[in-house]
Amino acid sequence: MDTKEMTQRLTDFIREQGPFDKVTIENFSKMPGGASREIYSFDCAMERAGEVKRRAMVMRQDPGAHNISSNRRDEFLVIRAAFEEHVPVPEVFWISEDPAVLGSSFFIMERVEGETLARRLLRDAAYAKAREVMPAQLADILARIHRVDPVAHKLDFLSEPGDNAALTEVQRYEANFRQLALEPHPAFELAFRWLLGRIPKTPRKTLVHGDYRIGNVIFGPEGVRSILDWELAHVGDPMEDVGWMCVRAWRFGNDRMPVGGLGTREDFFNVYERASGVPVDPEAARFWEVFGNLRWGIITISQARRHMDKFVNSVELASIGRRTAETELELLNLIQIATS
């Protein structure tokens, strides 16, 4: 489907949602990035009874052919719940699961202006203030996410971890690894044994973002503007999000600051504790950081397999596969530090 046809079909879809007398879409373009989803940006003018409302919008769509199991409606509803609880997320407007509209499921949300490239955040002078304030902002926002009540917002479709979230996640990713790996990965085998010997309890279960990291944040010179990419949200141990934020891959070379290349674990934990009223168990956080690095390593294999198996022809996915070795080295370092 070419851009002209997509624009016309999208125009017709939005007109029906109002219903609006007239809808005009301008500046429709595909945005860069989106390894698992296609993202389009556009400006929309909606007229009803002589009044025109203009909104900057984004459409998040499943690719035409994909092997990713997450559901657009689920993501839509989770973002809406977060928005209603004053978490900084885009406002979501409409969703379609009818393939007759654009060929696959999609939803439309507010376009939040700002930057997403972590390397600019960590290096550009324009974001010096943001670098100072964002660790505390991110810890405070994470505490707000963990206060979103899945029951009150009828998010009953979210996966539940059973009695022990840590054990459930380790077993799930080990099963994925056994299916995906084409060659031995001794560092991963060691990490699985290390984790299974140190499974923490799950003292509380909350909404978990599932991909809370630098790279899924829109920011400006003043700091955080919006949290993106909720497709991996589930119910689980909130320390999973804390550990994921500390994964080495999200530091983009600034390894002396383990929290997204911006701050220390201790400061991040302290702000989270104040905002949530719940203490952070350092051993549980360490467990989830090791797990996070292992999980990312398995994801790099999975992404590469999508290209290697000719499901998607993507240089980006192929290049992600080359990062598996980075996670192996980090796992060995973390385990050595933890056991020394």
N, C-alpha and C positions, 0 to 999 in steps of 0.2 A: 504494500500500500504506500503510495507516494505522499509527500507532505501535504499537497493540496487536498487530496481525498481525506487524509486524517483530520485536517483542520475543519473541513466541512462536516464530517461525521461528529467531531467533538462539539462543533457549534450547535448542531441539531440536538445532541445529547443534553447540553447545558440548557438550551432553550426549554426543553421539556421538564427540567428539574424545577424551574421557578414556580409556575411556568412564566417565561418572560416573553414580551412582545417581540423583542429583537435582541440578538446576541452577536457581538463582533469580536473575533479573535485576531490579535496582531502579534507580531514578533514570535511566532511559533518556531521553536528550535529544540533540537536534542541537546541535552547537557552532557558534558564529559563525565567520565567516571561511571559508577553504577555497575559493578562487576556482576551483580546478580539480578538487577532490575534496570529497565530502561526508564530514563527520566527526561521529561520534556518541560520546557519553560514557555510561558506565554502570558500576554496581557489580555484581559477580558473586560469588555463593556457590556453590561446587561441592562436593558431598558424595560421598564414596566410602568404603565400609566404615565408616560412622559418623563419619568424619573430615571436617570442613568446612574448606575453604580459601576465603578471601575475597580478591578482587583488584579493584583499580580498573582499568578497561579503557577502551580507545578502539577504535572500529571506523573504519577508513579505507576508503571505498567509492567506486567509479566512479559518477558520476551516471547516471541511467537512460538519457539520450541525451547523447553527448559525441563530440567530434572530436579528442580528445587521444590520442596514440599510445603513451604510456608504459604499462608493464605492471605490474600489481599484484604478480605473482609475482617479477618482477625486483627491484622495490623491497623486497619482503619479504626476499629473500635477501641483498641488499646490507646492509640494516639488521642482519640476523642476523650477517653477517660482521663488521660494525663492532662489534657488541655483544661478540662473541667476542674481539675485539682490544682490548677495554676502552676503546673510544670511548664517551663518555656519550650513549647512545641508549636509547630504550625497548626493553625486551625484547619480542620478537615471539613470538606464541603459535601462531596458526593462520591458514590462508588458504583461501579458496574461490574457484574460478573457475566454479562451477556456477550459471548464472543461475536455476535452479529454486529456489535457496535464498532469495536476496533480490533477484533481478532483474538483478544485475550483480556483477562481481568485488569482493571485499573481503578485508581481513585485519584481525586483531585483535591489539592490542599493549597493553603496560602503559600506564596513564595516569600520567604524571609531573606532579605538582602544581607549580604555579608560574605565572609571568606571561610573556606573550609580546608585549605591546604595547610597542613601542619608545619611544613618547612617555612612558610612565610610567617606563621605565628612565632616560631622559635628563633627566627633570624632578622626579620624586618624591624627597623626602628619604629615604624608606625604602630607596632603592637607591643611596645615596651610596657605600657600600662597594663595591657591585657595579660601579659606574662606574669605580672605581679598579683593580679586579683583572681585569675581563673582557677588556680588550685582550690581556693576556698569556695568560689562559686560552684565549681563542679562537685565538691563534697556536699555542699548545702542542697544542690539540686538532686543529687543522688538520694539524700535522706528524704526529700519530698517524693521522689519516685517510689521509694519503699513504703511510703505511707498511703499510696493509692490502694484502695480496698477492692480487690477483684470481685468480691461477692456483691458489694454495693453497686458496682458498675456492670454487673451481669457478664463478667468475663469468664464464665464457666467453661469456655472452650480451651482455656490455657492449660497446658500440660502440668500435671501435678507430679512431684518427685517421690511420693511415697513417704515412708518414715524417715529416710535419710537421704537428703538431696545430694550430698557429696558422693555417696556410693552409687546412686542412680546415674549421675553424670559421668563418673569414671567408667562404669560398666557400659554406658551407651557409647562413649567415644572409643572405648577399647573395641567394641563390636564393629564400629565404623572403620577403625584402623585395620582390623583383620580382613575386612572386605576390600579395602582400598590399596594397601601396601603391595607393591610389586617387587620389593627387595627388602632385605633385613634392615632394621633400624634399632640397633642395640641400645642407643640412648633413650628411645621411647620405651623399650621393654623395661629398662631400669626405672624410668619415671613411673610407669604403671605399678611396678612392685613397691616403689617408695610411697606412692599415694595410697595404695590399698592397705599398706601397713600403718597409715596415719589418718584414717578416715575420721574427720571431726563430727560431732553431733550437730543436729540442725535445731538450735534452740528456738528459732522463729522462721516462719515462712512468709514471704512477701512477694509482691510483684517484682520480678527481676527483668531489667531491660534486656540483658543478654548480649549486648554489643556496645557497652558504655565505654567509649574510648575517644581520644583525640583522633579526628578523622570523621567522626559522626557528630561533630559540633560545628554549628555556624557561629562565627565570632566576629566582632568588630574591635576597633581600638579600645572600647570600654570593657570588652570581655565577652562572655557567653551571650548569644542571642537566641539560640534554639538547639534542641537535641533532636537528632535525626535517627532514621533506620531502626524501627521497632519490630522488625519482622521476626526476631528471635526471642521476643518477650515470652516469659513463662512464670510460673510460680515456683519459688525455690528459696535457697539460702541467700540472703542479701549480700553476704560476703563474697559470693561469686562475682558480682559487679565490682566490688572493691578490688579483688585480685586481678580481674581482667584489665582494669585501668592501669595496673602496674606492669603489665606484660611489656617486655623489652621492645617488641616491634613498634609500639606506639610512642617510643621516645624519639624516633627519627634522628638517632645519632647522639642525642644529649643524654647519655647514660648516667651521668652523675645525678640527674633528677629523675627518679624512677616513676613518678606519677606523670605520665604523658610528656616527659621532657621538661616539665614545668615546676615540679615541687617534690618534696620528700614524702615518704610514706607516713612518717610521724605527724607532720603537719596536716596531711590529708585526713588521717585517722582522727586527729583531735577535733577538726572542724566537723567531721561526720558525726562524731560522738555528741558534740554540743547540739547539732541540728536535729539529730534523731532521738537523743536521750538514751541511746543504747551503746554500751561500751564495745569496742572492737577487740576481739581476741587476736593478738598478734600471730599465734600459731595457726589459727584458722585462716587468717589472711594470707599467711605464708603458703599454706596448703593450696588455697585457691589461686595464688599467683603461679605456683608450679603447675597446677592443673591448667591454668590459662595459657601458659607457654606450650604445654603439651597439646592442648586443644588447637592452638593456632598452627602448630606443626602439622597436625592431622588435616586441618583445613587447607594448608598449602598443598598437600598431596591430593586432596579432593578437587581443588580448583585445577590443578595440573591435569588430573585425570579427565576432566570435562573436555579439555583440549586434546589430550593424547588419544582419547577414545573417539574423537571426531564428532562429539556431540555439539560442541561449539568451536568454531575456528577463531581463536583469540590469542594474540601475542601477549596480552595482559595476563591471561590465565596461565599461559605457559611460563611466563617470567615469575609469577608467584610461586610456581613449583620449585624454582631455584632457591627459595628462601628456607626450605626445610632444614638445611644444614645449620642455619643461624639458630633455629630453635633447639636443635640438638646440643649445640655448644652452650646455650643459655641454661638448658635443663641440667647439664652436667655441673655448671658453675653453681646454680641454686642448690642443688642437692649436696654438693660438697660443702657449701657454706652452712647449710642447715644441719649437717651431720658432724661438723668439725667441733 
